[in-house]
Amino acid sequence: MNCMQFLSFNMFRTIGIKTEHAKSDYHFDSLNKIAQADVILFPEYWQIHSIIYGMKKPIFPSAATFHLGHDKIEMTRIFKTVIPDNIPRTEIYGKNEFTISRVLDQFSFPFVAKTVRSSMGQGVHLIKNDADWDKYVAQHDTFYVQEYIPNEKDLRVVVVGDQVLAAYWRVGGTEFLNNVAQGGVLDFENIPQEALDFVLTLAKQLDIDHAGFDLIFRDGHIYVLEFNVFFGGEGLNHLGIHAPDTILEYVERKYGSS
């Protein structure tokens, strides 16, 4: 295989990969570097149209990963299309007098309301009463509302390339959140193979190649909450897994020439 040239816009996530580096702030000063590279690694979201459409360069993570993972609205729309029976009941509304009351007609307390763009458990609110709802309404112009499914833990499934790289339970945490950033602890035992197969099939169907999927279970049924493109590394670190090794193997296999 010929030696491929890479350009990374995220030094941390490409540690160990032989690559040129650039800062997204200097995107237009880096056009020559982009032109010379075979694959662009971890650009910022705002860069990808310039890179894939303007300069015809492949990127990792894939364009689909960026587009579908950009916010919860895009994510939910695709999940409603391809796995409608495997997501909590979810409604998305713009704010107006009608939708403020409509949400309360459709959802009983408690329910979950989220900020469209957030991660690490931030921007996720358990709405337990009218006061909670009024506070959320005052702070948001778009309502992302979801049924509350009680759970003591959720399952993080990490997909890198075309494989499941790791999976682990996140248990406990602040209030109803299990994220490690919110105080959850990791448990690597009794990971259901059914869930891993489900996530990998979904990721391949949607061309998602770098994501941490969050799942919960109710009566044995899988529910996908969301996925995060830039997932935390605590679980991988605990398992001694170095994700850039898998990234390099995958990108060379996908884009390299023999």
KAGIKA-V663772 format. One record per residue. N is the residue number from 1. OMEGA is omega as a letter, one per 20 degrees, with the letter a starting at -180 (none if undefined). BURIAL is 1 if it has 16 or more other C-alpha atoms within 10 Angstrom, else 0. Layout:
BEGIN
n: <N | N>
omega: <OMEGA | OMEGA>
burial: <BURIAL | BURIAL>
END
This chain:
BEGIN
n: <1 | 2 | 3 | 4 | 5 | 6 | 7 | 8 | 9 | 10 | 11 | 12 | 13 | 14 | 15 | 16 | 17 | 18 | 19 | 20 | 21 | 22 | 23 | 24 | 25 | 26 | 27 | 28 | 29 | 30 | 31 | 32 | 33 | 34 | 35 | 36 | 37 | 38 | 39 | 40 | 41 | 42 | 43 | 44 | 45 | 46 | 47 | 48 | 49 | 50 | 51 | 52 | 53 | 54 | 55 | 56 | 57 | 58 | 59 | 60 | 61 | 62 | 63 | 64 | 65 | 66 | 67 | 68 | 69 | 70 | 71 | 72 | 73 | 74 | 75 | 76 | 77 | 78 | 79 | 80 | 81 | 82 | 83 | 84 | 85 | 86 | 87 | 88 | 89 | 90 | 91 | 92 | 93 | 94 | 95 | 96 | 97 | 98 | 99 | 100 | 101 | 102 | 103 | 104 | 105 | 106 | 107 | 108 | 109 | 110 | 111 | 112 | 113 | 114 | 115 | 116 | 117 | 118 | 119 | 120 | 121 | 122 | 123 | 124 | 125 | 126 | 127 | 128 | 129 | 130 | 131 | 132 | 133 | 134 | 135 | 136 | 137 | 138 | 139 | 140 | 141 | 142 | 143 | 144 | 145 | 146 | 147 | 148 | 149 | 150 | 151 | 152 | 153 | 154 | 155 | 156 | 157 | 158 | 159 | 160 | 161 | 162 | 163 | 164 | 165 | 166 | 167 | 168 | 169 | 170 | 171 | 172 | 173 | 174 | 175 | 176 | 177 | 178 | 179 | 180 | 181 | 182 | 183 | 184 | 185 | 186 | 187 | 188 | 189 | 190 | 191 | 192 | 193 | 194 | 195 | 196 | 197 | 198 | 199 | 200 | 201 | 202 | 203 | 204 | 205 | 206 | 207 | 208 | 209 | 210 | 211 | 212 | 213 | 214 | 215 | 216 | 217 | 218 | 219 | 220 | 221 | 222 | 223 | 224 | 225 | 226 | 227 | 228 | 229 | 230 | 231 | 232 | 233 | 234 | 235 | 236 | 237 | 238 | 239 | 240 | 241 | 242 | 243 | 244 | 245 | 246 | 247 | 248 | 249 | 250 | 251 | 252 | 253 | 254 | 255 | 256 | 257 | 258>
omega: <r | r | a | r | a | r | a | r | r | a | a | a | r | r | r | r | r | a | r | r | r | r | a | r | a | a | a | r | a | a | r | r | r | a | a | a | r | a | r | a | r | r | r | a | a | a | a | r | r | a | a | a | a | a | r | a | r | a | r | i | a | r | r | r | r | a | a | a | a | r | a | r | r | a | a | r | a | r | r | a | a | r | a | a | a | r | r | r | a | r | a | a | r | a | r | a | a | a | r | r | a | r | a | r | a | a | r | r | i | r | a | r | a | r | a | r | a | r | r | r | r | r | r | a | r | a | a | a | a | a | r | a | r | r | r | a | a | a | a | r | r | a | r | a | a | r | r | r | a | r | r | a | r | a | r | r | a | r | r | a | a | r | r | a | a | r | a | r | r | a | r | a | a | r | a | a | a | a | r | r | r | r | r | r | a | r | a | a | r | r | a | r | r | a | r | r | a | a | a | r | r | a | r | r | a | a | r | a | r | a | r | a | r | a | r | a | r | a | r | a | a | r | r | r | a | r | r | r | a | a | r | a | a | a | r | r | r | a | a | a | r | a | a | r | r | r | a | a | a | a | r | r | a | a | a | r | a | none>
burial: <0 | 0 | 0 | 0 | 1 | 1 | 1 | 1 | 1 | 1 | 1 | 0 | 1 | 1 | 0 | 0 | 0 | 0 | 1 | 1 | 1 | 1 | 0 | 1 | 0 | 0 | 1 | 0 | 0 | 0 | 0 | 0 | 1 | 1 | 0 | 0 | 1 | 1 | 1 | 1 | 1 | 1 | 1 | 0 | 0 | 0 | 0 | 1 | 0 | 0 | 1 | 0 | 0 | 0 | 0 | 0 | 1 | 1 | 1 | 1 | 1 | 1 | 1 | 0 | 1 | 1 | 0 | 1 | 1 | 1 | 1 | 1 | 1 | 0 | 1 | 1 | 0 | 0 | 1 | 0 | 0 | 0 | 0 | 0 | 0 | 1 | 1 | 1 | 0 | 1 | 1 | 1 | 0 | 0 | 0 | 0 | 0 | 0 | 0 | 1 | 0 | 0 | 1 | 0 | 0 | 0 | 1 | 0 | 0 | 1 | 1 | 1 | 1 | 1 | 1 | 1 | 0 | 0 | 1 | 1 | 1 | 0 | 0 | 1 | 1 | 1 | 1 | 0 | 0 | 0 | 0 | 0 | 1 | 0 | 0 | 1 | 1 | 0 | 0 | 0 | 0 | 1 | 1 | 1 | 1 | 1 | 1 | 1 | 0 | 0 | 0 | 0 | 1 | 1 | 1 | 1 | 1 | 1 | 1 | 1 | 1 | 1 | 1 | 1 | 1 | 1 | 1 | 1 | 1 | 1 | 1 | 1 | 1 | 0 | 0 | 1 | 1 | 1 | 1 | 1 | 1 | 1 | 0 | 1 | 1 | 1 | 0 | 0 | 0 | 0 | 0 | 0 | 0 | 0 | 1 | 1 | 0 | 0 | 1 | 1 | 0 | 0 | 1 | 0 | 0 | 0 | 1 | 1 | 1 | 1 | 1 | 1 | 1 | 1 | 1 | 1 | 1 | 0 | 0 | 0 | 0 | 1 | 1 | 1 | 1 | 1 | 1 | 1 | 1 | 1 | 1 | 1 | 0 | 0 | 1 | 1 | 0 | 0 | 0 | 0 | 0 | 1 | 1 | 1 | 0 | 1 | 1 | 1 | 0 | 1 | 1 | 1 | 0 | 0 | 0 | 1 | 0 | 0>
END
